């Protein structure tokens, strides 16, 4: 470039007094030319790179601002759930622990019916029945009713063989017709009993000798409508997946459920290892046989109806957990659909019912929204990437705060992992913490599975015709001898 062609603003205005001055002048001019050329190359490079072209984002400025607001909302929700998990964790470590019915050991124990929900359970049904026959509940005050719903394997024969030994205690209910599903089967079974209380176990559960008394004790309080015990995996040593599920169950019950009990929030009836007062059930409309998760549905109907649900952490019962990822994924899909259905049905009534305390409404709302958070988290990740490539996040006010919050919650709620760690500590089994990092794998599988189930339920299933409920249970792994 000719130095004389330089703009006046950058053309050097110095006097040349000698050869040395002339050399300095040319050196200065060359530096200026080099700077201009470098600036030109940078401009061309930016124009050639679409990721760095901010002008390309200008036509989308309002949609991008809207996405920024959505991202703010997602991060806020994540932080609310993180704070909730942290509050539960700290409560279990340092708060007052409520076990109001633990000391009831001697009483006039009421008559109770024990349901064993069964559908094709030949691998496990005998163990559950034999365990209940060993219960220390007073003789003559307990009726065991296996609810055999249209099983096609050897379940009926096993039930009848054991019942023949103890006809005074066992009254089988073999259901061969009617609407399919656990809720429908329990609805028909409940109509046959004359006791004021009943307890439900799934067929793969192994109740301990003193468990029935522990589950019945809270019902001496007339305000209690439902009781829930603690679920503990029976097969944690099978493989890495079962060990992770063992820790997950520990966090959910040892910390989450007990903290909600301590803080007088919303302990959840889980559909098994739990008891129901028949009067409470009838007052809220009985069993709803059109729901996918009868336990969550009943939890909220009892709450809205003014009944208490009690969690008893010392009332442990053992279950089988999935030993393969396909079985685990199907289980998560089923839970997600049922929980989201409860969200749609009960969120309005929960918030509008005056008799429900504000703290119960808040916790109940967050509990209902648990499974909805997975697709929202994926949405937040997608928006973050989109805004990054459009270079739209950088000028936003408060960006450092947003980035800090997103980094804190980059893998979802790490506070949930704190719950798992504290649960292992409270159980006195710190060795389990060695595999805690693998829980992130379980989190990612759950994240994708729950999001998939939510999207299918929202976008595909409403358009399916002739949809019917059916038994969808976890695969059993035990085998009967012989």
PyMOL commands that set and color helices and strands:
alter all, ss='L'
color gray80, all
select helices_A, chain A and resi 3-5+19-48+50-52+54-94+125-133+155-165+182-190+211-220+240-262+278-283+294-304+325-352+358-368+372-389+399-408+414-426+430-459+461-463
alter helices_A, ss='H'
color red, helices_A
select strands_A, chain A and resi 112-118+142-149+173-175+197-202+206-207+224-233+274-277+308-319
alter strands_A, ss='S'
color yellow, strands_A
deselect
rebuild
show_as cartoon
